[in-house]
């Protein structure tokens, strides 16, 4: 039991906070995109009537750039990226 108390008494919470902060700073410096686990569940008809801001948000969520291009180009890209060939 004495060795357990030595291990726990040597725990330094400030070191853990420092390590966590450094890890988060490293992630921010690398600009890591966190990819969602599932593909969006929209049909071709959903994409065809989707507003531009929603397409922009969807592309951004999956790490694609939505800079430039018309809404029709963005819509075509989103359909090509997220729909299976038999759904096109």
TINUMI-811749 format. One record per residue (C-alpha): residue number from 0; residue in one letter; chain; z, x, y. Coordinates in Angstrom, 1 decimal. Layout:
% residues N
  num  residu  chaine      pz      px      py
  NUM       A       A       Z       X       Y
...
END
This chain:
% residues 88
  num  residu  chaine      pz      px      py
    0       X       A     0.0     0.0     0.0
    1       X       A     0.7     2.8     2.4
    2       X       A    -2.8     4.1     2.2
    3       X       A    -4.2     0.6     3.1
    4       X       A    -2.0     0.6     6.2
    5       X       A    -3.4     4.0     7.2
    6       X       A    -6.9     2.8     6.9
    7       X       A    -6.3    -0.3     8.9
    8       X       A    -4.2     1.4    11.5
    9       X       A    -7.0     3.9    12.2
   10       X       A    -9.5     1.1    12.9
   11       X       A   -10.6     1.3    16.5
   12       X       A   -12.0    -2.0    17.9
   13       X       A   -13.4    -0.3    21.0
   14       X       A   -15.6     1.9    18.8
   15       X       A   -17.0    -1.1    17.1
   16       X       A   -17.8    -2.7    20.5
   17       X       A   -19.5     0.5    21.6
   18       X       A   -21.6     0.7    18.5
   19       X       A   -22.6    -2.9    18.8
   20       X       A   -23.6    -2.5    22.5
   21       X       A   -25.6     0.7    21.7
   22       X       A   -27.4    -1.2    18.8
   23       X       A   -28.3    -4.1    21.2
   24       X       A   -29.5    -1.7    23.8
   25       X       A   -31.8     0.0    21.2
   26       X       A   -33.2    -3.4    20.3
   27       X       A   -33.9    -4.2    23.9
   28       X       A   -35.6    -0.8    24.5
   29       X       A   -37.9    -1.4    21.5
   30       X       A   -38.7    -4.9    22.6
   31       X       A   -38.5    -6.2    19.1
   32       X       A   -39.9    -9.7    18.5
   33       X       A   -37.8   -11.9    16.2
   34       X       A   -40.3   -13.7    13.9
   35       X       A   -39.4   -17.3    12.8
   36       X       A   -39.2   -17.8     9.1
   37       X       A   -41.6   -20.8     8.8
   38       X       A   -45.0   -21.5    10.0
   39       X       A   -45.3   -24.3    12.5
   40       X       A   -46.1   -27.6    10.8
   41       X       A   -48.8   -29.0    13.0
   42       X       A   -52.1   -30.5    11.9
   43       X       A   -55.5   -29.8    13.4
   44       X       A   -55.2   -33.1    15.3
   45       X       A   -51.8   -32.0    16.7
   46       X       A   -53.3   -28.7    18.0
   47       X       A   -56.3   -30.6    19.6
   48       X       A   -54.0   -32.8    21.7
   49       X       A   -51.3   -30.2    22.4
   50       X       A   -50.5   -29.3    26.0
   51       X       A   -51.2   -25.8    27.3
   52       X       A   -47.5   -25.0    28.0
   53       X       A   -46.6   -26.0    24.4
   54       X       A   -49.4   -23.7    23.0
   55       X       A   -48.1   -20.9    25.2
   56       X       A   -44.6   -21.3    24.0
   57       X       A   -45.7   -21.5    20.3
   58       X       A   -47.7   -18.3    20.6
   59       X       A   -44.9   -16.5    22.4
   60       X       A   -42.4   -17.6    19.8
   61       X       A   -44.5   -16.0    17.1
   62       X       A   -45.1   -12.8    19.1
   63       X       A   -48.7   -13.5    20.2
   64       X       A   -49.7   -12.9    23.8
   65       X       A   -51.0   -16.0    25.6
   66       X       A   -52.2   -14.1    28.7
   67       X       A   -55.5   -15.1    30.0
   68       X       A   -58.1   -17.3    28.4
   69       X       A   -58.7   -21.0    28.7
   70       X       A   -56.6   -23.7    27.0
   71       X       A   -59.5   -24.2    24.5
   72       X       A   -59.4   -20.5    23.6
   73       X       A   -55.7   -20.5    23.1
   74       X       A   -55.9   -23.7    21.1
   75       X       A   -58.6   -22.2    18.8
   76       X       A   -56.5   -19.0    18.4
   77       X       A   -53.4   -21.0    17.4
   78       X       A   -55.4   -23.1    14.9
   79       X       A   -56.9   -20.0    13.4
   80       X       A   -53.5   -18.3    13.2
   81       X       A   -51.4   -21.1    11.8
   82       X       A   -53.7   -23.4     9.9
   83       X       A   -54.9   -22.7     6.3
   84       X       A   -58.7   -22.5     5.9
   85       X       A   -58.8   -25.9     4.1
   86       X       A   -57.1   -27.5     7.1
   87       X       A   -59.7   -26.3     9.6
END
